């Protein structure tokens, strides 16, 4: 029998309402769908069921109340673009990359030109055949 069809029993001291349980499970399901490892062993195939089991069993750490408000305010102040830019590695030898790109574009242009010439010749040949008949 699925966990969804059973009445859900949870620690009311940690999770004060079903709404909070659903929010916690939804956030954890998102993490699981992005590739996080499950913290409980289960036969469930759906990430939502696994997340709900993790939330009920207390294997997920979460904060509520004033702590959550403070954490959200701190997260909003973080400039993630600067963090990402600091971790990017500059391309050391851009000239090599440019050379490779020019060769690729040159080859692509030559191929397109050859195809245009081929089809132009084929169309001219068809026109002469039609006029000769």
Order of alpha helices (4+ residues) and beta strands (2+ residues): alpha-alpha-alpha-alpha-alpha
